[in-house]
């Protein structure tokens, strides 16, 4: 398993979070196999089918079971490719049927309320530096739709010299150029003079490279968990239910609001960093609604004809 996890990073550029997620899913299956006196590398098709069935019987969701099966597929393909097994025991296992849940959404009014709450923090002398950082994070996330790990781990060098775009290193170490809105540029410009407040004492070189350093995080930059916590605190101040607000929900809001206002799906795909447009198509419900509105408002036969017309 360690060799497989190392391969994910070395050959596929998987992030630490991805590596840990694969490890968790594989260990869950390995633990179940161990109770049956079996080991993961040598498990049979029936062993694995029973383990996944046990997970479903223990109220694991279909999505959880499908994710574990996906991890097993990658693991056993690796074993076969490396010559550790001659057969792939999951090749004939079927994934559970999944629904297609729509992403959680925040309205444009909700996002505006969050930004207003962050502005109020900036106006408080005692919280000004933290408020400016939070506003810069929020404006940047809403302007770019970055994944939270991409956002908090941005290096200072990510900002273009003219300040109009970010160079983002995403999944698989692929780089993409994402434009910044004027409010995001202004928020970053206001925050940068206060950035030194967040540099870790005694470990300045560690935090110096990051756009959003942290005084306490071992990584040297603000963690995704802390940013999520700050967003929920801001939601309370904005009068929004905290459970509806997260960095990922704001990423969905970015994509949804762009499409609502006329952006095309391919452009949104590039900005989100999706390798396959099929991933972006979860937002097509927005396009369907907009197209229906366009037909209703502009098609000459959509209007009720009055007598004499």
Residue pairs with C-beta under 8 A, 6 or more apart in sequence:
1 23
1 26
1 27
1 30
1 40
1 75
3 78
3 82
4 22
4 26
4 74
4 75
4 78
4 79
5 19
5 22
5 23
7 78
8 14
8 18
8 19
8 22
8 74
9 19
12 172
13 171
13 172
13 173
13 174
14 22
14 171
14 172
15 149
15 171
17 149
18 171
21 71
22 71
22 74
22 75
25 67
25 68
25 71
25 72
26 40
26 71
26 72
26 75
28 55
28 68
29 40
29 48
29 51
29 52
29 68
29 71
29 72
30 39
30 40
32 51
32 54
32 55
33 39
33 40
33 43
33 47
33 51
36 47
36 50
38 44
38 47
40 75
41 79
41 84
41 85
42 85
43 51
43 89
44 89
45 89
45 90
45 92
45 93
47 89
48 72
48 89
48 90
48 93
49 93
52 65
52 68
52 69
52 93
55 64
55 65
55 68
56 62
56 65
56 96
62 96
62 97
62 98
62 99
63 98
65 95
65 96
66 95
66 96
66 98
69 90
69 93
69 95
70 95
72 90
73 90
76 85
76 88
76 89
76 90
76 91
77 88
79 85
80 86
80 87
80 88
100 282
102 282
102 285
103 249
103 252
103 256
103 282
103 283
104 244
104 246
104 249
104 252
105 249
105 252
105 253
105 256
106 114
106 240
106 244
106 245
106 249
106 250
106 252
106 253
108 257
110 238
110 240
110 244
110 245
110 253
111 142
111 250
111 253
111 257
113 238
113 239
113 240
114 138
114 231
114 234
114 235
114 238
114 240
114 245
115 135
115 138
115 139
115 142
116 238
117 234
117 237
117 238
118 131
118 134
118 135
118 138
118 234
119 131
119 135
120 131
120 237
121 127
121 128
121 130
121 131
121 134
121 135
121 234
121 237
122 128
122 131
122 132
122 135
122 190
123 131
124 131
128 194
129 194
129 197
129 198
132 187
132 190
132 191
132 194
133 191
133 194
133 195
133 198
133 212
134 230
134 234
135 187
135 190
135 191
136 184
136 187
136 188
136 190
136 191
136 212
137 151
137 152
137 212
137 222
137 227
137 230
138 187
138 231
138 234
138 250
139 181
139 183
139 184
139 186
139 187
139 188
140 146
140 151
140 166
140 180
140 184
140 187
140 188
141 148
141 151
141 247
141 250
141 251
141 254
142 184
142 250
142 253
142 254
143 179
143 180
143 181
143 183
143 184
143 254
144 151
144 166
144 168
144 178
144 179
144 180
144 184
144 254
144 271
145 178
145 251
145 254
145 255
145 258
145 268
145 271
145 272
146 154
146 166
146 168
146 178
146 251
146 273
147 170
147 171
147 248
147 251
147 273
148 224
148 227
148 228
148 247
148 248
148 251
149 224
150 168
150 169
150 170
150 273
151 212
151 227
151 247
152 212
152 221
152 222
152 223
152 224
152 227
153 210
153 219
153 221
154 166
154 168
154 210
154 211
154 212
155 209
155 210
155 211
156 208
156 209
156 210
156 211
157 167
157 209
158 166
158 167
158 168
158 211
159 165
159 166
159 188
159 211
160 166
160 167
163 180
163 185
163 188
163 189
164 179
164 180
164 185
165 177
165 178
165 179
165 180
166 177
166 178
166 180
167 175
167 176
167 177
168 175
168 176
168 177
168 178
168 273
169 175
170 176
170 273
171 273
171 275
172 275
174 273
174 275
176 270
176 271
176 273
178 271
179 271
180 188
195 211
195 212
195 213
198 207
198 212
198 213
198 214
198 215
198 222
199 207
199 208
199 213
199 215
200 206
200 207
200 213
200 214
200 215
200 216
200 217
200 220
201 215
203 220
206 220
207 213
207 214
207 215
207 220
207 221
209 220
210 220
210 221
210 222
211 221
212 221
212 222
213 220
213 221
213 222
214 220
214 221
214 222
214 223
214 226
217 223
217 226
224 247
227 247
228 246
228 247
231 245
231 246
231 247
231 250
232 242
232 245
232 246
233 242
234 245
235 241
235 242
235 244
235 245
236 242
251 272
255 268
255 272
255 280
255 283
256 283
256 286
258 267
258 268
258 271
259 265
259 268
259 283
259 286
259 287
259 290
260 286
260 290
262 290
265 277
265 280
265 281
265 283
265 284
265 287
266 277
268 280
268 283
269 277
269 279
269 280
272 280
274 280
295 302
296 302
